[in-house]
Amino acid sequence: MTQQQKGYLYQSHGAWYVRYREGVYRPDGSIASVQRSQRLASTREFPKKSEVVQLRDEFMAKLNRTGFTPEAGVSLVEFVENIHFPRIAERLAASTVRGYREAWRCHLRRRVDRFRARDFRTTDGETLMRDIEREHGTNLAHASYRIIKVTLSAIFTHAKRVGVVDHNPIHGVSVPKGKKHGRKRFAYSLEEIEMHLDLFSGKSIMVHGQDGGVYTPEVSAATVRALIAVAAFAGLRHGEIRGLWWEDDEDDRLTIRRSVWRTQVKDTKTHEDEENPGVVPIIRPLRVLLDAIRPANAYGWIFPNSVGGALDLANIAERVIKPVFRANGLDWKGWHAYRRGLATNLKKLGVPDTTIQAILRHEGVSTTQRFYIKTAREDAMDAMKKFEEKLECAAPVQQMVN
């Protein structure tokens, strides 16, 4: 049913309605033409039929632009779950899709189940966000509210691309303030990193469980030291550490070609690949700790698990690092605190922000331009050299190097 429709304007129960027809799928897959009606306004606001004709024409013009096919009249829930999610699962990282699904399941689905996709308006989006704010208030961070809006906007961007809507109604919807940060963004100081390395300076690890028992984990102390060093001295993300191969170790630099999320190997967060990898200088203390775990014929994962896959860092933190920290009165702040710590420590040494962005391979906030290490290679090497000189003055590092 692609022909243009004018719509039949009529009055009923104190309101003006427009009637039109559109296609729907029958259970057997065939298409049927059904009659639909849409309320336009109350007769109190528009007592004369001639006054509401413009509203009818505007509404029908919108429908005529998107068409009257079954896809055009799909409910928002059907569109998201049967069309949108399967499509983005083909092209986005599983972790990204999971975030969208959680926002949809926890906050959006039950609030939009009465809408057809093409009938959703900007005012509906604004009402929805206010409704979520009334329910959660400052229990949700501003960033969480922003993710909810981004999820909704991505849905309608897709809907626009496939012709279900003619514009994205989420543009212009405001985001509640919430609380400033959902989680505290911890960063390890250089002194803390030195203590962490010192805790695992022995040949083996003795873990004291909360039940009073003592056990020796399969992972070696040298492996834990190397993990901490890659996180703290190279600033790699959790998944990038897991994704390292010995082939990525080029003596004076690490090339970052992949990341591992759960059991899935994927491109790195900044879409670096074999042809255009991210590069991070290897300073001497990190070189020493990586060499300490390098096998005779090094290939494959730098940090493998017992069955040939990538080591589970969350499991190592839970079973090994946290208990050792707890026994020594230290708090575990997460793997990402090492990456933030590198940025903080470089900043204290007077390294320019753009050089730190290059080392960490961040996207620029204002320009969204990516800063890769190769775009500031000399600055990055000089900055990491300063960091190396600072580290070599620390007693635990001197012991490792000597």
N, C-alpha and C positions, 0 to 999 in steps of 0.2 A: 504494500500500500504506500506507494511513493508519491501519489498525486497530492497537489495542494488542497488543503481544506480551509473553508471559511469559518466553520464552527456555527452551531445553532445556539443562539442566545435565548434564554428563557428565565422566568422568575419562579421561585418555589420557596415556601416557608421563610419569607422575609429576606431572601437573598437572590442575587443574580448568578446564574450558572451558564457555562458554555458546554455544549455537547459535541463530541467528535468521535471518530472511530480509529482504532489502531489494531495491528496484528498481534496475536499471542500464540505461543506454541501449545498445541494439544499434547496430552500424554504420549500419543503415538508418534509425535514429531511433526505432524502436519500443522498448518497455520490456519487459525480462525480469526475472523474479524469481530471485534467486540466493541460495544459502546462504552465510552467513558464520559464522565462529567467532572468539571472543575469549578469550584466556587470562586467567583471573582470579587464580589463586594456585597454589602448589605443594601437593601432598598432604602434604608434610612439615609445612608451616605449618598446614594445615587437613586433618587426616586423615579427619574425618567429613563426609559430604555435607551434613548439617544445619548445619554450621558455616559453610559457604560460600554458603548460600542468600541471606544478607543481601547479600553482594558481588554475586551475580547480580541481585538485585532492584534494587540501587542502579544497576548498570550499565544494566539494561534500562529503568529509569525515565528515565535520561538520554536513551537512544535514543528512547523513546516521546515525550518532550517535543519532540524535533527532527524526529521522523517517519522514515519509511523510503523516502522518495522518492529518485530518482537524485541530486537536488541535495544531499540530506542526507548521502549517502554519498560525496560527491565527495572526491577526494584534495586535500590542501592545495595542491599545485603546480597542479592543474587549477583550483581555486577562485581562486587568486591571479592566474594568467595569463589565464584565460578569463572570469572574472567580476569580480574585484576591480579589476585595472588598467584594463580598458575602462570601468568605471563611474567611477572617480576621475578618469580623463582627461577626462570630460565636465564636471566641476565644479571641478577644481583647476587652478592655474597649471601650465603645462608644466614650468617649472623645479622646482616642488615634486614633480610626478610623476616627473621624472627622478631626483631624489634618492632617492625611494622605490625606484625600479627599480634603481638602483645598489646600494643596501643589500641588496635582494633577490638580485640577480645575484652580488654579490661575497661575501656572507656567509651568506645564509639558504637559498637554494634547495637546494643540495646537502646541507644538513643536515636538511631536513624532507621529502625526497622519499619517505620510507617511511610518512609519516603520512596518514591521512584527517583532514580538517579537524576533525571532531567528536571525534576521539580524542585530540587534542593537549591535554596537561594542563599545569598550572603547573610541575610538576616537570620536564617536558620543556623548557619555556622556560628554566628555571634551568640545566638541563644544557647547553642550546644556548649560552647566554651564557657559561658557564664554558668550553665548548669553543672558542669564538671567542677568549676571553681567553688560553687556553693557546697558541693558534696565534700571536696577535699581541702579547700582553702590553702593554707600554707603547709599542709602536710605533703603537698607536691612541690617540687622545685620548679622554678621558672623554666629550666631546661626541659623538664618533663612535659610541661604544658606546650612548650615549643615543639617537642617531638610529636605530640598528639596532633597539633595543627599541621605539621609537615606530612604526617601520615594521611590526613584528610586531603591535603592539597595534592599529594601524589596520586591519590585515587581519582580526583577530578581532572588532573592533567592527563591521565590515561584515558578517562572517559571522553575528554575533548578530542584526543588523538584518534579515537575510533568512532567519533561522530555521535556519541550518546548525548553530549551537551555541547553547546556552542561557545561556552566560556567557563573559566574556573571560578566558581562562586566563593572559594576560600580566600581569594585575593581581597585584602582589606579587612579580614577578620582579625580582631586583636587577640593578643596572648596575655592571659592573667600573669600577674607578677609572681605569685607563689613565693617560696623562700629563695634566697639568692643562690644557694648551692644545695643540690640534693645530697651530695656526699662531700666530706672534707677532702680536699685535694692535697694529700700528704706528699712530702718530698724528703728523701733521706739526705742528711748533711754528710759531708766528707768524713767527719768523725764517726758517724754511725756506720758508714760503709766500711771503714777500717775495722770497727768492732765486729761487724758481721763476718768479714774475711777471717779475722782472728779466731772466731768461734769454730770455724771449720778448718783450722790449720793442721789438725792431726791427720793420721793415716786413715782412721775410721771414725764413725759417728756413733755415739751412745745416746739413744733417745729415751727420755724418762716419760712414760705415759701418765695420763691423769689417774689411772687406776693403780699407780705405784710400781708398775712393771717397767723393766728396762729391756730394750731390744736394739739390735744393730740392723739398720735398713740396708737393702741391697745397693742403693745408690752410694757411690763413694764420696768421701769428703772433697776430693779433688774435683769431682763433677759439680758439686754444689758451689764450690768456690768459683769455678768457671762460669756457671750460670749467673751468679751474682755479678761477676766481673763484666760479662757481656751486657747485662741489664744496666749496670752502673757506669761503666767506662765507655760503652758504645751507644747506650741509650736506645736499644732496640725495644720494640713493643713485645708483649707477651707472645703473640702468635709468630712474630718474626724470629724470636729466639728458637722456638720450636721448629721453625722451618729451615734453619741453617743446615747446609751440607758442607762437608770438608772442602768440596770443590769451590765453595764461596769464600774460603779463606785464602787470600792472595798475599800472604805474608805481612804486608803493611796496611792492608785494608780488607774489610768485609764487604762483599757485594750482596745486597738484599734483594733476592729474586722471588721469594715466596713467603707465604704465611700459612700457619695451620690453625684452623678453628675446629675444636673437637677432633674428628678424624678426617676432616676435609682439607685438602691442600688447595690454596687459592692464591691469586695475585696479591701483592702487598697492598696496603691500605691506599697508597698514593698511586696505584696502578703501574708500578715499576715492573719491568719484565726483562727477559733475556737480552733484548736489544737496547734497553734503556734502564739498567738497574740503578738502585740507590747505592751509594758508596759511603762507608764510614771508616775513618782511619783507625788502625789498631795501634794503641799506645803500648809501651813496653810492658807494664804490669799485666795487661790483658794478654799480650803475646806469650808471656811466661806461663800464665794459667791455662791458656789453650794448648800450649805445647805439652803441658803436664798430663793432659788426657788424650793426646793424639796417638792413635794406634799406629802400628808399624806400616800398614798399607791403608792409609786413611782414605775412605770414600764413604759416600752416603751421609746419613744424619750425623751431625756433630753430637747431638744429645738424643740417642735412640732409647726406646724402651726395650723390654725383654723379648718382644715378639717382632721386632724389626720396624716398628713405627716410630712416630715422634714422641718424645717423653712428655708426660702429662705434668706440666708445671704446677697446676693447681693441686694435684695430688702430692707432689713433692713438698709444696708449701705446707699442706695440711698435716702430712704424716711425719715430716722431718724438720723443716725450718721453724714452723710455729712452736713445736714442743721445745726445741733447743733455745729459741728466743725466750720463751716463757720461763724456762729453768734459769735463765740468766737475767731476768728482769727487764727484757726488751719487748717492745711491741712490734708485731708484724704489720706493716702498712700496705702490703701488696707489691706486686712486681712493678707496677707502673710508677711507684714512688721512686724507684731507681732512675727511671727516665726523667721524671720531673727533677730529681736531684741533680742529674747531669746539667740540665738547663740552669738550675739555681746556682750550682757551683761555678759554671762557666761565667754566668752573669757577675758573680762576686769577683771574678778575675778580670772584669772589665771587657769581656768579649761582646762585640756588638750584637744586637738582637737579630739582625738579618743573618749573621754567621751562625748563631745558635739554631735558627730556623733551618739553615742549610744542613747542619749536622744532624738534626732530628728529622729532617725531610718533612717539615710541616708545610701546609698550604698557608699563603699569606691571608690574613683575616680581611683586610680592606680591599685588596685587589684580586684575591683568590688565585694569584699567581703562585705556582709551586716553586719552592727554593730547594733545589737539589744540591748535593754536595759538590758536584762537578762545576756548578755555576760560581762557586766561591772556594775553589780547591785550595789555593794558597792560604786564604784566611782560615779555612777549616783546619788545615794542617798546623798552622801557627797556634791556633787556639788549643788544639789537642796537645801540642807540645808543651804549652804552659801548664795544662792540666797534668801531664805526665811528670813534669818537674816538681809540681806541688806534691804529687803522690809519692814520689821517690824519697821524700823527706819523712814519710810516715814509717814507723818502726815495722808494722806487719808487712808492708810492701817491701821494705829493705830486706827482710828475712826471706821473702819469696824470691826476690831477684838475685840475692847472693847465695 
